[in-house]
Amino acid sequence: MGEITAKDVKVLRDATHVSMMECKKALQEADGDMDRAMTLLRERGMAVAAKKATRTAKDGKVAARVSEDGSRAAMIEVNCETDFVTRNEKFQAFVEELSEKALDAEDDSLAEKVKDDLTARIAEIGENLVVRRNVRFELQGTGLLASYVHLGGKVGVLLEMGCEKPETASADAFRELARDLTLHVAATDPEALSREDVPQEKVDAEREIFKKQVEGKPEHIIEKIVEGKVDKFYSQICLLEQGFVKDDKISVTELMKQKGGEVGDTFSIRRYARYQLGGE
């Protein structure tokens, strides 16, 4: 077993919110395997479902925008080597320029298209710059595209919302809801739109963890408890089932039904994308 460092313990602590002592113990039992240590903590009921822990963080910026005619939206992550360059005005402006170009680029073609621009800016700024990833949405049917960038470019969101009536797409209430939902996605980082989008193997793995958590309880109530935990798991990771960030007593689905009813329309979320600087 390799040495368990204080940094390793802190990474697990940040991901699970469990005490440093328990995190160190779990890492020791897992021979330093971060994912296995996280599973051990969850089996003991100490930690809720957490994102994959990471020891690395990247410098750079996430930018997102919607085209003037509202038909396209794009988001991009550009990495640099230091936080000093991240705060450089020329770098900030360059990333915004690239996000504009991303509106017209296929997802896998932007880096090649801006290769010469990158080379020139690398020479000017004095650090290596990398277009790490980008995504583009085109509006499908009646609705709107919305974008949001949080924490000065550390988190970005694209969202496509649908409605049935063409006049609703330009209504202030619909646009305000879309804005609120981009903020919600930025804050809660959902893993899927709906429970149908969650891989079955992930659900099965969670179910096994929940079964271990209730070992020793009467057989006739175990299944009910486990299924209740599975439903709660879905409500934590699925956008449509999450409690709305501004009022967690109402789910995102219930919020859309309520807001749609106020204007005599039906609202939906067709898709979303969320980038976190250095994330997966």
C-alpha angles and dihedrals in degrees: 000000000000122000115282105227129205087245091057091051092049092050090054091043092053091049097047107022089226121139119280091241094054091044091053091048092050092049091051092051090047093049090242095308104144097201093047091048090052091051091050091053091049093049087055090052093244099116136038122221108301137187119260107282117240132195094201135074126186130215120226139075142284116215129184135180146164122229118252092252091049094235098112139034130188139187130192139183118208120186130206132178104252142028087236090068091042087064093045111116092219091054092047091051092046092055090051089051090052092050088057090052090047089067088073100036131093111241095255099039106060097087091055093045094053097039094114092046090052093050091052094048093047089057091047098045098035099228135092112262125197132190094221100182144335138188134195132200126198116200111256113202127323114348140062145273121232134187135193135182121198136193095016095300103326094111130029134181137194120192134182117201127188133209134173103229119066092216091058092064091072097038116119092229092056093047092047091052091050089051092050091050093052087054089049092053091048091052101041103033097212116206096212141013095233138357089261088066095056112100111249092228089060091052091047091051091051091048091054091051091050091050090055090050092058099040111140096031120118111286094233093062101037096084092048092050092046093050090049089054090048090053090050089049090055091049090055099050107026115083095213092052099042121109108256109261093232093046115014092188088079126054124229090250092051090047092054091048090050095047092044091052091054090062098031095250141106119244129200140175108232098183144328140197128205127192124191116190107262092003130129 
